[in-house]
Amino acid sequence: MEKCDSRTRAYKNGKTFDQCREIAKTVSTKLEEEINQTGQVGWDKILEAAEHDELVYKLTLKYLRQAGYDIGDWKRPRVTKAI
């Protein structure tokens, strides 16, 4: 009997979790440049950059938070430079 390998589970559009992580890292790098230029980026812009893929969106926010950015909350849905 074959076992399912959780590391190769397909997510949206057949991407694996590792592929989603790589996409999110790329998206967060691009957004970091925009945040540094404009001072902030809205969550809607991040969702568009993630091509409306929920997993990539959440991972992108995670990587931006790890990079030291303030990712906001439901009252302030935007990512800004940390003070």
N, C-alpha and C positions, 0 to 999 in steps of 0.2 A: 504494500500500500504506500502511495506517495504521501509525503507530508508537505504542508504548505510552509513555505519559508517566509516569515513575516518581514524579512528585510527586502524582499522583492515584490511585495504587495503593490499592485497598481493603484494609483490615485487618479485624479482627474486627467483625462486624455491619455491614460495608460502610462503615466510617468511613475517611476519609483520614488520612494522617499528621498533617496540620495540625490536623484535628479532634481527634485523640488528644492532641496537644500542648496544645491549649486545655483539654481535659478534665483532663489531668494538672496543669496550672497551677491550675485551680479546686480540684481535690482537695488539692493541696499547700498551698494557702492555708488551707483548712479545717483540715487536719491541723496546720499551724503553730500555730493558735489552741489546739488540743487539747494539743499538746506544751508550749506555754507555760503552760497551766493545770495539767496533770498531771505534767509533767516527762519523759514518754516515751510512745511509741506503738509497739506491736509490728508486725512486718512483716505478720502475719495481718490486723490491722486495716486496714493500707494496702491489702492485696489485696482485702479486702471493699469498701473505699471505691472502689477501681478497678473494682469489679464483675467481678472475676476476669479482667480483660483484661490480659494479660501486658505489652503495649506501654505501656499507661497506667500500670501498676504500676512498670515500670522508669523511665519518664519522671518519675513522681512522686518516686521515690527520687533521681533526678538533680537535680530542682529543689529538693528539701529539702537535699541536699548543697551545692548552689550557694548556698542561703540561709544556710549556715553551721552546719547541724545535723550531728551525728555519726550516720551511717546504720547504724553497727554492722557486723557481719560474721556468718558462719555460726555462730560461738560465742555471739554476742550479737545475736540477730535483732530489734533494736528501734532506733528513732530517738530520740535524746535531744538535749537542748540541748548545744551545744558548750561546753567548759570555757574 
